[in-house]
């Protein structure tokens, strides 16, 4: 995706907590659209191959969570983590990671990921179709800056990580602020 590109319109199937529902699983289905997440805000969207995977759980998600206040100081309203996983998995991963600030977006069918050109086969890992690792700064649904790991390909033998790291996005935002 190039800066200036509008994000595709997609409906995401999410599960949200609803205290009016009794029992051990007080959640209901709620459809959320691209506009629900991105309209009228400046956000960071980062996407990764899978919830509960090593790099994602050790570095990328915790790094964005830990730097949330710094990102807010640099003009970011929200931070979203997306993966080609269903809402049940994404919610449990956020819970297991103790995430308070980053919001997870389930792209269970991979529709959004496909439409931004980041859907790749990861059959070599037994994953099937998943997202290539990337991050973006998005303002009111339009890509402001795009950070993609090099070498996008199906069944890539490695999992490159660096271009989509929180440190890279912080450096970009700090440089943009200094230049303004």
ChimeraX attribute file (.defattr): number of C-alpha atoms within 10 A of each C-alpha:
attribute: neighborCount
match mode: 1-to-1
recipient: residues
	/A:1	16
	/A:2	13
	/A:3	13
	/A:4	13
	/A:5	14
	/A:6	16
	/A:7	18
	/A:8	17
	/A:9	13
	/A:10	16
	/A:11	16
	/A:12	23
	/A:13	18
	/A:14	21
	/A:15	19
	/A:16	15
	/A:17	12
	/A:18	12
	/A:19	11
	/A:20	9
	/A:21	11
	/A:22	9
	/A:23	8
	/A:24	6
	/A:25	10
	/A:26	13
	/A:27	17
	/A:28	13
	/A:29	12
	/A:30	13
	/A:31	12
	/A:32	15
	/A:33	15
	/A:34	15
	/A:35	16
	/A:36	12
	/A:37	18
	/A:38	20
	/A:39	15
	/A:40	12
	/A:41	16
	/A:42	21
	/A:43	25
	/A:44	26
	/A:45	24
	/A:46	26
	/A:47	27
	/A:48	24
	/A:49	23
	/A:50	22
	/A:51	22
	/A:52	16
	/A:53	11
	/A:54	10
	/A:55	16
	/A:56	19
	/A:57	17
	/A:58	12
	/A:59	14
	/A:60	22
	/A:61	24
	/A:62	17
	/A:63	15
	/A:64	25
	/A:65	20
	/A:66	15
	/A:67	14
	/A:68	20
	/A:69	13
	/A:70	14
	/A:71	22
	/A:72	14
	/A:73	11
	/A:74	14
	/A:75	13
	/A:76	19
	/A:77	16
	/A:78	18
	/A:79	21
	/A:80	20
	/A:81	22
	/A:82	26
	/A:83	27
	/A:84	29
	/A:85	20
	/A:86	19
	/A:87	21
	/A:88	14
	/A:89	17
	/A:90	26
	/A:91	21
	/A:92	13
	/A:93	18
	/A:94	20
	/A:95	11
	/A:96	11
	/A:97	15
	/A:98	11
	/A:99	17
	/A:100	11
	/A:101	16
	/A:102	19
	/A:103	17
	/A:104	22
	/A:105	24
	/A:106	22
	/A:107	25
	/A:108	21
	/A:109	16
	/A:110	20
	/A:111	17
	/A:112	24
	/A:113	23
	/A:114	17
	/A:115	14
	/A:116	15
	/A:117	13
	/A:118	20
	/A:119	22
	/A:120	20
	/A:121	17
	/A:122	19
	/A:123	13
	/A:124	11
	/A:125	10
	/A:126	9
	/A:127	13
	/A:128	13
	/A:129	19
	/A:130	26
	/A:131	26
	/A:132	29
	/A:133	28
	/A:134	22
	/A:135	25
	/A:136	23
	/A:137	22
	/A:138	24
	/A:139	20
	/A:140	16
	/A:141	23
	/A:142	19
	/A:143	21
	/A:144	18
	/A:145	19
	/A:146	19
	/A:147	19
	/A:148	21
	/A:149	16
	/A:150	14
	/A:151	11
	/A:152	17
	/A:153	13
	/A:154	16
	/A:155	17
	/A:156	16
	/A:157	10
	/A:158	7
	/A:159	15
	/A:160	16
	/A:161	17
	/A:162	15
	/A:163	17
	/A:164	22
	/A:165	21
	/A:166	24
	/A:167	15
	/A:168	14
	/A:169	21
	/A:170	16
	/A:171	11
	/A:172	14
	/A:173	20
	/A:174	15
	/A:175	11
	/A:176	11
	/A:177	11
	/A:178	8
	/A:179	7
	/A:180	5
